[in-house]
Amino acid sequence: MVKVAVTMPAEIGDAAEFLADVRALEAAGADMVGLDGDGEEQRVLMGAIAAVTSRVKLRPTNPESEAILQRLSRGRIVVGLPADETWVSIAMPANRDAWAAVMREQEAAGVTGVVVAWDPRLIDLMRNPEPDDRSDLLMSTG
């Protein structure tokens, strides 16, 4: 199974909503979360992400803050991408069928993981990657 790393935007609107999205990505199975850009705001946001998550690896853009983030995250900081793994950047697929196709293609190519920019659709795509499995909707509608 191909892992997913998500790059969150450099600027946020509502901090609570931003952190809720990161927690939802973690619950949906994201392997890593990083941030666009570099600066004081990104370091603070990465610390907040470390505090509200428990499993997802964190990819800071600035290695200067690695030591404190390692403590805050309980050792989940990854600088760059894991050297012993193959990661590729992909564009956000247009729909569920395209997502499933890209993931199958990357798995067949032996890729460890994909890096994709944040999109609100990612949470649903990661929870329900295959087009025919919509049992979550069936349960919610009765």
MIVO-461341 format. One record per residue (C-alpha): residue number from 0; residue in one letter; y, x, z. Coordinates in nm, 4 decimals. Layout:
N
   i aa       py       px       pz
 NUM  a        Y        X        Z
...
END
This chain:
142
   i aa       py       px       pz
   0  m   0.0000   0.0000   0.0000
   1  v   0.3428   0.1311  -0.0961
   2  k   0.5907   0.1791   0.1897
   3  v   0.9481   0.0517   0.1640
   4  a   1.2652   0.2312   0.2756
   5  v   1.5876   0.0312   0.2690
   6  t   1.9357   0.1768   0.2347
   7  m   2.1840  -0.0445   0.4144
   8  p   2.5506  -0.0643   0.3034
   9  a   2.8114   0.1740   0.4430
  10  e   3.0411  -0.1079   0.5492
  11  i   2.9429  -0.4100   0.7506
  12  g   3.1083  -0.7425   0.8176
  13  d   2.9473  -0.8925   1.1264
  14  a   2.7678  -0.6363   1.3442
  15  a   2.5298  -0.8919   1.4967
  16  e   2.4253  -1.0162   1.1528
  17  f   2.3818  -0.6597   1.0278
  18  l   2.1563  -0.5671   1.3206
  19  a   1.9621  -0.8933   1.2859
  20  d   1.8950  -0.8034   0.9219
  21  v   1.7682  -0.4592   1.0243
  22  r   1.5373  -0.6147   1.2854
  23  a   1.4115  -0.8631   1.0252
  24  l   1.3397  -0.5752   0.7850
  25  e   1.1425  -0.4021   1.0578
  26  a   0.9468  -0.7216   1.1302
  27  a   0.8809  -0.7659   0.7561
  28  g   0.7228  -0.4198   0.7406
  29  a   0.9955  -0.1811   0.6233
  30  d   0.8951   0.1778   0.6952
  31  m   1.2430   0.3365   0.7005
  32  v   1.6074   0.2334   0.7177
  33  g   1.9006   0.4472   0.6115
  34  l   2.2733   0.3972   0.5575
  35  d   2.5014   0.4618   0.2612
  36  g   2.7819   0.7060   0.3186
  37  d   2.8529   0.9479   0.5991
  38  g   3.1023   0.9351   0.8778
  39  e   3.1627   0.8295   1.2334
  40  e   3.0903   0.4629   1.1626
  41  q   2.7498   0.5474   1.0115
  42  r   2.6553   0.7571   1.3147
  43  v   2.7488   0.4730   1.5490
  44  l   2.5597   0.2218   1.3351
  45  m   2.2527   0.4441   1.3261
  46  g   2.2635   0.4606   1.7066
  47  a   2.2843   0.0811   1.7221
  48  i   1.9908   0.0499   1.4808
  49  a   1.7923   0.2932   1.6973
  50  a   1.8636   0.0787   2.0027
  51  v   1.7543  -0.2541   1.8503
  52  t   1.4422  -0.1364   1.6653
  53  s   1.1160   0.0049   1.7926
  54  r   0.8976   0.1030   1.4965
  55  v   1.1001   0.1651   1.1805
  56  k   1.1924   0.5270   1.1002
  57  l   1.5625   0.6036   1.0700
  58  r   1.7200   0.8183   0.7975
  59  p   2.0623   0.9434   0.9077
  60  t   2.2901   1.0843   0.6406
  61  n   2.4263   1.3556   0.8668
  62  p   2.1838   1.5945   1.0382
  63  e   2.4555   1.6830   1.2944
  64  s   2.3719   1.3675   1.4892
  65  e   1.9953   1.4184   1.4679
  66  a   1.9434   1.5375   1.8277
  67  i   2.1061   1.2388   1.9992
  68  l   1.9519   0.9959   1.7508
  69  q   1.6059   1.1428   1.8183
  70  r   1.6538   1.0553   2.1856
  71  l   1.7964   0.7089   2.1164
  72  s   1.5200   0.6261   1.8692
  73  r   1.2391   0.7789   2.0755
  74  g   1.1566   1.0295   1.7990
  75  r   1.1821   0.8092   1.4873
  76  i   1.4430   1.0125   1.2954
  77  v   1.3512   1.1430   0.9495
  78  v   1.6004   1.3727   0.7786
  79  g   1.5712   1.3222   0.4031
  80  l   1.2303   1.1946   0.2984
  81  p   0.8943   1.3139   0.4332
  82  a   0.8055   1.6353   0.2486
  83  d   0.4351   1.5548   0.2227
  84  e   0.4950   1.2133   0.0630
  85  t   0.6166   1.0934  -0.2783
  86  w   0.9117   0.8539  -0.2625
  87  v   1.1039   0.7098  -0.5587
  88  s   1.4275   0.5132  -0.5735
  89  i   1.4080   0.1779  -0.7484
  90  a   1.6583  -0.0896  -0.8423
  91  m   1.6209  -0.4236  -0.6695
  92  p   1.3790  -0.6264  -0.8852
  93  a   1.5140  -0.9563  -1.0181
  94  n   1.2492  -1.1838  -0.8653
  95  r   0.9159  -1.2051  -0.6818
  96  d   0.7076  -1.1424  -0.9962
  97  a   0.9103  -0.8306  -1.0789
  98  w   0.8832  -0.7089  -0.7167
  99  a   0.5045  -0.7486  -0.7192
 100  a   0.4810  -0.5720  -1.0575
 101  v   0.6951  -0.2769  -0.9431
 102  m   0.4920  -0.2374  -0.6252
 103  r   0.1626  -0.2443  -0.8193
 104  e   0.2978   0.0101  -1.0711
 105  q   0.4148   0.2460  -0.7978
 106  e   0.0855   0.2182  -0.6119
 107  a  -0.1087   0.2915  -0.9320
 108  a   0.1139   0.5968  -0.9872
 109  g   0.0236   0.7285  -0.6409
 110  v   0.3703   0.6841  -0.4952
 111  t   0.3881   0.6773  -0.1143
 112  g   0.7019   0.4657  -0.0958
 113  v   1.0044   0.3204  -0.2668
 114  v   1.3681   0.3409  -0.1614
 115  v   1.5709   0.0319  -0.2436
 116  a   1.9287  -0.0720  -0.1652
 117  w   1.9720  -0.3603   0.0764
 118  d   1.9560  -0.7096  -0.0660
 119  p   1.9081  -1.0230   0.1475
 120  r   1.6095  -1.1205  -0.0710
 121  l   1.4169  -0.8139   0.0478
 122  i   1.3081  -0.9735   0.3748
 123  d   1.1362  -1.2616   0.1974
 124  l   0.9906  -1.0364  -0.0738
 125  m   0.8426  -0.8028   0.1851
 126  r   0.6975  -1.0867   0.3910
 127  n   0.5578  -1.2685   0.0860
 128  p   0.5144  -1.0155  -0.1954
 129  e   0.2767  -1.2113  -0.4170
 130  p   0.4048  -1.5135  -0.6121
 131  d   0.1132  -1.7405  -0.5254
 132  d   0.1115  -1.6900  -0.1481
 133  r   0.3681  -1.9357  -0.0182
 134  s   0.1650  -2.0636   0.2768
 135  d   0.4701  -1.9999   0.4952
 136  l   0.6574  -2.2733   0.3072
 137  l   0.3609  -2.5087   0.3147
 138  m   0.3351  -2.4763   0.6919
 139  s   0.7055  -2.5384   0.7395
 140  t   0.7070  -2.8531   0.5258
 141  g   0.3847  -3.0049   0.6603
END
